[in-house]
Amino acid sequence: MIWNKQYECMEREELLKLQGERVKSMVKRVYDSVPFYRKKLEEMGIEPGDINTIDDLQKLPFTTKQDLRDNYPFGLFTVPQSDIVRLHASSGTTGKSTVVGYTHNDIQMWSEVVARSLTMAGVTKSDIIQVAYGYGLFTGGLGLHYGAEKVGASVIPISGGNTKKQLQLMEDFGSTVIACTPSYAAYLGEALVEEKIDRNKIKLRAGVFGAEPWTEEMRSQIEHLLGIKAYDIYGLSEIIGPGVSMECHCQNGMHIFEDHFIPEIINPDTGVVLPYGELGELVFTPATKEAMPLIRYRTRDLTRLHAEPCECGRTLVRMEKCVGRSDDMLIIRGVNVFPSQVESVLLEMSETKPHYLLVVDRENNLDILEIQVEIEEQFFSDEIKELEGLRKRIKANIASLLGISATIRLVEPGTIERSMGKAQRVIDKRKLK
Ligand code: DLL
């Protein structure tokens, strides 16, 4: 068990002081060693000596994904290549991937925050954890791996995919915890039934799911399918990887490890910092990173922060489940729609399975949305009349909750492509035109 009470239960005043000291020393480091940051700060007339307390953070400029691309591959590193012990890269759908580097100390810090995260899900050295996030350039697999080893759990580094083998090892090795994307967890749950595996032989009790947005409705479905308690873990490669924040047993938002990653919520249009409780874009300053600390990195993830104390005893702020990324937001006939909103509507209905796809297109200059949704086998074999009733109910719920009209296509179980990693929930054909 790794519960670092010194930092996780720190008095707010003390934590803010610590954050101030950490930002101050980090700004001096990047100013001295990263030409990009020196230039940017000089242009704004800021010197490292101007940054003394955490309140001064707001004087500093933002860093964006484009800045990482412009400095591809190693331009933002603060240390010589000989001090880098690991490189990861995020795939990125457009342009060059973004590269991140880690020193030995960075890997230690990362392992600790993931270990703290797993501790929140009750993971101890007695657990057997199946790490089914992808290993490789993606941070999920190795991130969870090192954290689980630090806790002392027995790690099965199976990586993503190979579903039959996942189930076989789950049964034979007696995995008690599974770590993967929520979409893959839903698929594993389904495969368990298809393979007719005796549920009594499965010892799973908890899941550590993240890397993509997922709703409370998805959580209920996964918990039901796998017979476990499902926890949300958040992170991004630019900041460290998984383990930036995690839900404790109270499941009242994800605690951010603020001693390392300093969060802010901003208005994405104006860059103005918003108070706790307001919805906006999450910004992080990973102040203790050695190889690649960033100043006010804009994540594009939309959420809210809450600072009220949590029953678990941790004083760290909590972030709500992400609504989605600002770049995943669809604008359909002028209405803003997040795939996660569609997911909540669909999965609230017992007839639907957690597999769906949004196809957006344009016809006669008008946006059209088709939602393909898989339904449970027993309902699919029902009479046409009943299927039609279900289709109409989904359409009405989408219209009343999201304010858009969509074509609903009910598809047979197994039709929508399953994802072993991050699910693709949207095909926007308008972009291809
Ligand atoms: O997805 C790191 C990770 C691995 C997190 C395993 C959790 C578990 P990237 O590939 O850089 O890193 O993608 C980061 O994924 O900005 C969010 O948009 C999204 N994301 C990550 N975790 C969550 C989550 C990893 N729990 C991007 N809920 C982030 C919603 C998430 N979105």
Boltz pocket constraint, residues with backbone or C-beta under 6 A from the ligand:
constraints:
  - pocket:
      binder: B
      contacts: [[A, 90], [A, 91], [A, 133], [A, 138], [A, 139], [A, 140], [A, 208], [A, 209], [A, 210], [A, 211], [A, 212], [A, 213], [A, 214], [A, 232], [A, 233], [A, 234], [A, 235], [A, 236], [A, 237], [A, 238], [A, 241], [A, 242], [A, 243], [A, 299], [A, 301], [A, 321], [A, 322], [A, 324], [A, 325]]
      max_distance: 6.0
